[in-house]
Amino acid sequence: MQKVQEVVKPSALPVTILGVIALAFGVNLIELFCSAGLPAVYTNILSLSNLSAPVYYFYLFLYTFVFMLDDMIIFSLAIITLSKVGFTEKYSKWTALFGGVLIAVLGIILIFRPELLMFG
């Protein structure tokens, strides 16, 4: 808990914000290349390779695994960090409330105005 308090001190806040921005930029840059044209090119190459069905699906699985690897690493680090730091009861209640309200709002939008969630 002491380490978390040191990170959120006003003197450390600019560095913390810059670190979060750099991490978010790096992750989104990697995700952009993985989710834009690369899957289309990859599956096209697989289709043109005349592979058997098991081999074709193995390569699709392999691509999906590598695509998700950074997410699995970040999630694992978050779980390890939270197991060391721990949740406070107040934090747990507020995050559960926020998550529940967010899901409820998205559900209502999907039922009554799904066009609000459409791109383009």
Secondary structure, DSSP 4 states (H G I P E B T S, - for coil): -HHHHHHTSTTTHHHHHHHHHHHHHHHHHHHHHHHTTHHHHHHHHHHHTT--HHHHHHHHHHHHHHHHHHHHHHHHHHHHHHHHH---HHHHHHHHHHHHHHHHHHHHHHHH-GGGG---
